[in-house]
Amino acid sequence: MASSMTPRFVGCARMTNVFDRLSCLLTMSSRLFSSQRKGETVMNVFDRRSKRIQRDRTTLMKDYKVYEYLKEEFGYRVADRVLDVKREFDILVDLGCGRGYASKHLLKDTVKSIYQCELSEKMLLQSEVSPEVPTQRIVMDEEFLPFKDESLDIVISSLSLHWVNDLPGCFRQVHNALKKDGVFLGCLFGGDTLYELRVSLQLAEQEKEGGFAAHVSPFTSVQDLGNLLNRAGFTMLTIDIDEMVITYPTIHELMHDLKGMAENNCAWSRKSHLRRSTTERAGEIYKEMYGNEQGVPATYQVIYFIGWRPHPSQPKPAQRGSGQISLKDLENFEELANKLSEDTDKNSPASSNSDKDSNNKDDSGKS
């Protein structure tokens, strides 16, 4: 592959054994922590090793594709949003690619080269690739990116970043790795995801055990995500929310599916064991509070985001005070729009020429 098409790596790009991965991880982690802002506290909520083990375990399941319905659907939607960006990208990185849910849908008229990056080596070996675009697989942690500055054209991520501890640090690394006018696009689970399950488990545990622990991992909000992307240096942000409600027969099928898609809890504060009596009571509460004729609904809130690395060619916001219509006048929008249209017609060159022609005709008639 030509050098212009190959991203530059910090440390090792392709980690093939345990020793290489460990040494590369230590090298990148020391660089990351040395580059953090002074006085900034890095959150350590999730056990990343447990998350890797959870993903590894799903690869042993013969029917693992049965549990891919959520990630397949939102991966396709992320790929569709890449197609909405009318540009041809040389190098694309799929961050936390899983089994290639997003990048496998991309074609050569959009991307020339794909790098699938995943924490779990076993899951990465099962990833599907694009039928048209050359794809390479890289085992790496989303918290420690090995790419050098300004070496990537686009970075995408589908339903993976909600397990990252140092999300601000991850965003800064993506920003630095992108070329100017490069784009960061993806989605992650939002704060209202599985609120029904969270409430049911908390009430059941409070009733049965006299207290409760976090059984559903914390997720970010729209406001926090926008602030983090802004702080990392991204501009022209676009953030929107999508919700999908899936109905399961009982709470047991829901929890089984979450485990099958490696979305079970990996927070450090999680309990190692959930009592059978507590689970049964949670199922009863779930059905009483949220159930319907088909079963129990589970809400998945997904936040999509697009951010750009700044470049002089990008459009600039209008100057403060340059607006012609006040927000308080929006109720009279149709009347204001007609008035603006009339003023525009009067000031247009065609209108001026027609006025001159009419004046000349009047003068000639008088003479």
RODO-2510 file (C-alpha; in nm, 4 decimals, decimal comma):
residues 367
     n   res          X          Y          Z
     1     m     0,0000     0,0000     0,0000
     2     a     0,1291     0,3445    -0,0860
     3     s     0,2673     0,5556     0,1968
     4     s     0,0074     0,8280     0,1389
     5     m    -0,2662     0,5731     0,2032
     6     t    -0,1171     0,4296     0,5235
     7     p    -0,1734     0,5884     0,8654
     8     r     0,1300     0,6341     1,0836
     9     f     0,1273     0,4508     1,4158
    10     v     0,2654     0,5327     1,7589
    11     g     0,4171     0,2097     1,8874
    12     c     0,2931    -0,1125     1,7290
    13     a     0,0086    -0,1132     1,4803
    14     r    -0,0569    -0,4852     1,4687
    15     m    -0,0210    -0,6502     1,8122
    16     t     0,0100    -1,0245     1,7590
    17     n     0,0873    -1,1629     2,1031
    18     v     0,0376    -1,0876     2,4721
    19     f     0,3848    -0,9391     2,5266
    20     d     0,3541    -0,7041     2,2283
    21     r     0,0111    -0,5867     2,3382
    22     l     0,1268    -0,5271     2,6957
    23     s     0,4394    -0,3331     2,5987
    24     c     0,2458    -0,1277     2,3446
    25     l    -0,0262    -0,0542     2,6001
    26     l     0,2280     0,0661     2,8568
    27     t     0,3997     0,2880     2,6000
    28     m     0,0775     0,4480     2,4815
    29     s    -0,0646     0,4870     2,8327
    30     s     0,2466     0,6731     2,9495
    31     r     0,2189     0,9077     2,6515
    32     l    -0,1508     0,9597     2,7131
    33     f    -0,1197     1,0455     3,0812
    34     s     0,1749     1,2736     3,0172
    35     s    -0,0352     1,4670     2,7640
    36     q    -0,3345     1,5210     2,9942
    37     r    -0,4219     1,8701     3,0998
    38     k    -0,2888     1,9801     3,4341
    39     g    -0,5364     1,9217     3,7166
    40     e    -0,7745     1,7117     3,5051
    41     t    -0,9275     1,4078     3,6725
    42     v    -0,9692     1,0952     3,4589
    43     m    -1,2765     0,8877     3,5442
    44     n    -1,2199     0,5188     3,6100
    45     v    -1,5711     0,3739     3,6069
    46     f    -1,5365     0,0653     3,3898
    47     d    -1,3222    -0,2457     3,4185
    48     r    -1,1877    -0,2607     3,0633
    49     r    -1,0368    -0,6046     3,1192
    50     s    -1,3792    -0,7424     3,2170
    51     k    -1,5318    -0,5859     2,9063
    52     r    -1,2713    -0,7573     2,6879
    53     i    -1,3451    -1,0897     2,8595
    54     q    -1,7197    -1,0409     2,8086
    55     r    -1,6643    -0,9819     2,4379
    56     d    -1,4309    -1,2819     2,4178
    57     r    -1,6969    -1,5060     2,5712
    58     t    -1,9530    -1,4176     2,3062
    59     t    -1,7200    -1,5551     2,0388
    60     l    -1,7599    -1,9025     2,1920
    61     m    -2,1340    -1,8957     2,1303
    62     k    -2,2375    -2,0824     1,8160
    63     d    -2,5458    -1,8623     1,7796
    64     y    -2,3781    -1,5265     1,8527
    65     k    -2,5390    -1,3731     1,5423
    66     v    -2,8806    -1,4118     1,7066
    67     y    -2,7856    -1,1346     1,9516
    68     e    -2,6458    -0,8917     1,6946
    69     y    -2,9780    -0,7284     1,5992
    70     l    -2,9157    -0,3975     1,7797
    71     k    -2,5570    -0,3525     1,6706
    72     e    -2,6315    -0,4583     1,3147
    73     e    -2,9137    -0,2047     1,2850
    74     f    -2,7271     0,0925     1,4306
    75     g    -2,4062    -0,0032     1,2518
    76     y    -2,5957     0,0175     0,9227
    77     r    -2,7341     0,3587     1,0231
    78     v    -2,3852     0,4894     1,1012
    79     a    -2,2603     0,3671     0,7622
    80     d    -2,5564     0,5400     0,5980
    81     r    -2,4558     0,8672     0,7650
    82     v    -2,1048     0,8292     0,6262
    83     l    -2,2608     0,8116     0,2794
    84     d    -2,4422     1,1394     0,3524
    85     v    -2,1036     1,3140     0,3681
    86     k    -2,0441     1,3777    -0,0024
    87     r    -1,6715     1,3161    -0,0020
    88     e    -1,4252     1,0394    -0,0845
    89     f    -1,2066     0,9407     0,2124
    90     d    -0,8631     0,7852     0,1786
    91     i    -0,8334     0,6344     0,5285
    92     l    -1,1189     0,5371     0,7600
    93     v    -1,0806     0,3993     1,1130
    94     d    -1,3671     0,2015     1,2662
    95     l    -1,3104     0,2519     1,6389
    96     g    -1,4482    -0,0304     1,8516
    97     c    -1,5666    -0,2072     1,5376
    98     g    -1,6947    -0,5230     1,7085
    99     r    -1,7758    -0,7592     1,4231
   100     g    -1,7594    -0,4845     1,1612
   101     y    -2,1189    -0,3690     1,2039
   102     a    -2,0619    -0,0325     1,0324
   103     s    -1,7537    -0,0533     0,8120
   104     k    -1,8667    -0,3691     0,6283
   105     h    -2,1356    -0,1614     0,4529
   106     l    -1,8920     0,0930     0,3033
   107     l    -1,7945     0,0771    -0,0636
   108     k    -1,4976     0,1903    -0,2711
   109     d    -1,6658     0,5037    -0,4047
   110     t    -1,6693     0,6391    -0,0459
   111     v    -1,3576     0,4940     0,1218
   112     k    -1,0274     0,3679    -0,0163
   113     s    -0,8876     0,1977     0,2957
   114     i    -1,0422     0,0758     0,6247
   115     y    -0,8801    -0,0059     0,9590
   116     q    -1,1010    -0,2033     1,1971
   117     c    -0,9924    -0,1508     1,5599
   118     e    -1,1257    -0,3630     1,8450
   119     l    -1,0372    -0,4373     2,2085
   120     s    -1,1203    -0,8083     2,1805
   121     e    -0,8879    -0,9980     1,9486
   122     k    -1,1245    -1,2965     1,9330
   123     m    -1,4177    -1,0783     1,8312
   124     l    -1,2022    -0,9004     1,5754
   125     l    -1,1257    -1,2318     1,4092
   126     q    -1,5010    -1,2722     1,3500
   127     s    -1,5469    -0,9248     1,2022
   128     e    -1,6987    -0,8912     0,8568
   129     v    -1,5298    -0,6627     0,6052
   130     s    -1,6372    -0,4585     0,3053
   131     p    -1,6539    -0,6587    -0,0193
   132     e    -1,4853    -0,3741    -0,2090
   133     v    -1,2546    -0,1835     0,0300
   134     p    -0,9157    -0,3202     0,1505
   135     t    -0,9474    -0,3730     0,5266
   136     q    -0,6903    -0,4324     0,7994
   137     r    -0,7623    -0,5414     1,1568
   138     i    -0,5888    -0,3891     1,4596
   139     v    -0,6200    -0,5080     1,8208
   140     m    -0,6229    -0,1944     2,0363
   141     d    -0,7958    -0,0190     2,3233
   142     e    -1,0139     0,2812     2,2339
   143     e    -0,8542     0,4690     2,5250
   144     f    -0,5057     0,4481     2,3702
   145     l    -0,5006     0,5280     2,0009
   146     p    -0,1761     0,4404     1,8163
   147     f    -0,2275     0,6808     1,5244
   148     k     0,0013     0,9777     1,4714
   149     d    -0,1229     1,3321     1,4269
   150     e    -0,3066     1,4250     1,1057
   151     s    -0,2925     1,0756     0,9561
   152     l    -0,6649     0,9898     0,9224
   153     d    -0,9469     1,1277     0,7088
   154     i    -1,2453     0,9950     0,9024
   155     v    -1,3049     0,8065     1,2290
   156     i    -1,6333     0,6278     1,2954
   157     s    -1,7581     0,4411     1,6012
   158     s    -2,0811     0,2488     1,6528
   159     l    -2,2058     0,1599     2,0036
   160     s    -1,8645     0,1226     2,1630
   161     l    -1,7576     0,4528     2,3211
   162     h    -2,0039     0,4272     2,6128
   163     w    -1,7596     0,1788     2,7714
   164     v    -1,4617     0,4179     2,7558
   165     n    -1,3396     0,5608     3,0877
   166     d    -1,1438     0,8606     2,9612
   167     l    -1,3909     0,9872     2,7034
   168     p    -1,2381     1,3402     2,6916
   169     g    -0,8944     1,1893     2,6347
   170     c    -1,0285     0,9585     2,3637
   171     f    -1,1926     1,2510     2,1835
   172     r    -0,8717     1,4565     2,1975
   173     q    -0,6717     1,1674     2,0527
   174     v    -0,9241     1,1264     1,7685
   175     h    -0,9100     1,5023     1,7039
   176     n    -0,5300     1,4985     1,6868
   177     a    -0,5213     1,1904     1,4618
   178     l    -0,7597     1,3444     1,2080
   179     k    -0,6375     1,5598     0,9244
   180     k    -0,7664     1,9154     0,9126
   181     d    -1,1261     1,9125     0,7923
   182     g    -1,1452     1,5457     0,8945
   183     v    -1,4676     1,4122     1,0428
   184     f    -1,5552     1,2122     1,3553
   185     l    -1,8891     1,0336     1,3248
   186     g    -2,0644     0,7723     1,5329
   187     c    -2,3179     0,6789     1,7978
   188     l    -2,3316     0,5568     2,1567
   189     f    -2,5977     0,4657     2,4104
   190     g    -2,7595     0,7610     2,5886
   191     g    -2,8654     0,8154     2,9493
   192     d    -3,2215     0,6811     2,9146
   193     t    -3,1087     0,3436     2,7844
   194     l    -3,2698     0,0533     2,9761
   195     y    -3,4242     0,2830     3,2355
   196     e    -3,7030     0,0262     3,2858
   197     l    -3,4525    -0,2433     3,3800
   198     r    -3,2572    -0,0037     3,6022
   199     v    -3,5646     0,1015     3,8017
   200     s    -3,6969    -0,2542     3,8380
   201     l    -3,3672    -0,3917     3,9674
   202     q    -3,3198    -0,1060     4,2123
   203     l    -3,6698    -0,1402     4,3595
   204     a    -3,6403    -0,5178     4,3853
   205     e    -3,2997    -0,5047     4,5508
   206     q    -3,4142    -0,2371     4,7933
   207     e    -3,7098    -0,4545     4,8896
   208     k    -3,5235    -0,7861     4,9145
   209     e    -3,1799    -0,6798     5,0393
   210     g    -3,2307    -0,3402     5,2020
   211     g    -3,0152    -0,1512     4,9518
   212     f    -2,9148    -0,1504     4,5870
   213     a    -2,6080    -0,1373     4,3634
   214     a    -2,5648    -0,0259     4,0034
   215     h    -2,6640    -0,3106     3,7715
   216     v    -2,6969    -0,0961     3,4583
   217     s    -2,3882     0,1006     3,3582
   218     p    -2,3997     0,4822     3,3545
   219     f    -2,4372     0,6451     3,0131
   220     t    -2,3655     0,9966     2,8906
   221     s    -2,6224     1,2661     2,8105
   222     v    -2,6627     1,4819     2,5000
   223     q    -2,5390     1,7937     2,6813
   224     d    -2,2303     1,6192     2,8179
   225     l    -2,1435     1,4679     2,4819
   226     g    -2,1663     1,8050     2,3071
   227     n    -1,9499     1,9696     2,5736
   228     l    -1,6853     1,6955     2,5510
   229     l    -1,6636     1,7189     2,1720
   230     n    -1,6362     2,0974     2,1954
   231     r    -1,3612     2,0762     2,4550
   232     a    -1,1717     1,8306     2,2364
   233     g    -1,1649     2,0929     1,9570
   234     f    -1,4379     1,9689     1,7212
   235     t    -1,6528     2,2227     1,5376
   236     m    -1,9783     2,2204     1,3370
   237     l    -2,1255     1,9655     1,5767
   238     t    -2,4439     1,7819     1,4894
   239     i    -2,6038     1,5720     1,7640
   240     d    -2,9393     1,3967     1,7515
   241     i    -3,1196     1,1215     1,9398
   242     d    -3,2867     0,8034     1,8237
   243     e    -3,4830     0,5563     2,0343
   244     m    -3,5666     0,1944     1,9732
   245     v    -3,8085     0,0035     2,1969
   246     i    -3,7858    -0,3760     2,1858
   247     t    -4,0344    -0,5985     2,3669
   248     y    -3,9102    -0,9156     2,5384
   249     p    -4,1235    -1,1966     2,6879
   250     t    -3,9772    -1,1418     3,0379
   251     i    -3,6842    -0,9784     3,2120
   252     h    -3,4860    -1,3023     3,1768
   253     e    -3,4776    -1,2876     2,7953
   254     l    -3,3679    -0,9231     2,8108
   255     m    -3,0773    -0,9947     3,0452
   256     h    -2,9804    -1,3014     2,8423
   257     d    -2,9690    -1,0977     2,5212
   258     l    -2,7609    -0,8234     2,6850
   259     k    -2,5067    -1,0855     2,7852
   260     g    -2,5124    -1,2338     2,4349
   261     m    -2,4288    -0,8966     2,2793
   262     a    -2,1559    -0,8302     2,5436
   263     e    -2,3479    -0,5323     2,6824
   264     n    -2,3664    -0,6596     3,0397
   265     n    -2,2359    -0,4366     3,3187
   266     c    -1,8589    -0,3977     3,3671
   267     a    -1,8498    -0,1072     3,6149
   268     w    -1,6048    -0,1461     3,9012
   269     s    -1,8935    -0,0903     4,1465
   270     r    -2,1047    -0,3776     4,0110
   271     k    -2,2084    -0,6677     4,2341
   272     s    -2,0523    -1,0005     4,1480
   273     h    -2,3781    -1,1885     4,2034
   274     l    -2,7495    -1,1108     4,1763
   275     r    -2,9770    -1,3246     4,3918
   276     r    -3,2390    -1,5369     4,2211
   277     s    -3,5131    -1,4011     4,4485
   278     t    -3,4127    -1,0442     4,3616
   279     t    -3,4223    -1,1200     3,9899
   280     e    -3,7655    -1,2794     4,0186
   281     r    -3,8993    -0,9805     4,2115
   282     a    -3,7452    -0,7415     3,9573
   283     g    -3,9289    -0,9305     3,6829
   284     e    -4,2575    -0,8872     3,8670
   285     i    -4,1979    -0,5139     3,9190
   286     y    -4,0920    -0,4733     3,5560
   287     k    -4,4150    -0,6315     3,4363
   288     e    -4,6314    -0,4325     3,6806
   289     m    -4,4778    -0,0939     3,5927
   290     y    -4,3988    -0,1229     3,2216
   291     g    -4,5447    -0,4491     3,0902
   292     n    -4,7985    -0,4858     2,8097
   293     e    -4,9774    -0,7692     2,6332
   294     q    -4,6666    -0,8667     2,4370
   295     g    -4,4255    -0,8680     2,7325
   296     v    -4,1867    -0,6108     2,8803
   297     p    -4,0483    -0,3216     2,6681
   298     a    -3,6835    -0,2133     2,6845
   299     t    -3,5812     0,1312     2,5617
   300     y    -3,2482     0,1827     2,3851
   301     q    -3,1625     0,5515     2,3485
   302     v    -2,8878     0,6130     2,0943
   303     i    -2,7074     0,9464     2,0494
   304     y    -2,5596     1,0183     1,7049
   305     f    -2,2844     1,2761     1,6664
   306     i    -2,0779     1,4380     1,3902
   307     g    -1,7808     1,6657     1,4592
   308     w    -1,5194     1,8195     1,2321
   309     r    -1,1581     1,9115     1,2912
   310     p    -1,1319     2,2867     1,2142
   311     h    -1,0080     2,4092     0,8750
   312     p    -1,0118     2,7597     0,7186
   313     s    -1,2351     2,6396     0,4344
   314     q    -1,5202     2,5509     0,6695
   315     p    -1,8218     2,7876     0,6864
   316     k    -1,8137     3,0409     0,9693
   317     p    -2,1110     3,1385     1,1860
   318     a    -2,2752     3,4729     1,1119
   319     q    -2,1621     3,7719     1,3171
   320     r    -2,3525     3,8455     1,6331
   321     g    -2,6359     4,0917     1,5687
   322     s    -2,6535     4,0249     1,1937
   323     g    -2,9897     3,8469     1,2126
   324     q    -3,2898     4,0139     1,0517
   325     i    -3,5648     3,8346     1,2452
   326     s    -3,5969     3,8064     1,6227
   327     l    -3,6983     3,4753     1,7782
   328     k    -3,9842     3,6504     1,9587
   329     d    -4,1384     3,7316     1,6179
   330     l    -4,1462     3,3725     1,4926
   331     e    -4,5210     3,3511     1,5459
   332     n    -4,5538     3,6053     1,2608
   333     f    -4,3025     3,4204     1,0453
   334     e    -4,5143     3,4078     0,7276
   335     e    -4,5781     3,7850     0,7350
   336     l    -4,2093     3,8588     0,7987
   337     a    -4,1003     3,6223     0,5207
   338     n    -4,3277     3,7996     0,2692
   339     k    -4,1921     4,1374     0,3757
   340     l    -3,8314     4,0208     0,3382
   341     s    -3,9137     3,8791    -0,0053
   342     e    -4,0635     4,2113    -0,1171
   343     d    -3,7606     4,4042     0,0104
   344     t    -3,5291     4,1653    -0,1737
   345     d    -3,7215     4,2073    -0,4978
   346     k    -3,7052     4,5868    -0,4694
   347     n    -3,3294     4,5838    -0,4145
   348     s    -3,2517     4,3313    -0,6897
   349     p    -3,0754     4,4524    -1,0117
   350     a    -3,3641     4,3289    -1,2267
   351     s    -3,6074     4,5432    -1,0311
   352     s    -3,3848     4,8525    -1,0720
   353     n    -3,3580     4,7999    -1,4492
   354     s    -3,7329     4,7618    -1,4860
   355     d    -3,7868     5,0863    -1,2947
   356     k    -3,5459     5,2665    -1,5272
   357     d    -3,7254     5,1267    -1,8341
   358     s    -4,0613     5,2462    -1,7066
   359     n    -3,9202     5,5918    -1,6391
   360     n    -3,7793     5,6127    -1,9937
   361     k    -4,1158     5,5164    -2,1369
   362     d    -4,2870     5,7877    -1,9348
   363     d    -4,0364     6,0506    -2,0563
   364     s    -4,0781     5,9470    -2,4199
   365     g    -4,4560     5,9691    -2,3940
   366     k    -4,4374     6,3200    -2,2555
   367     s    -4,2088     6,4365    -2,5347
***
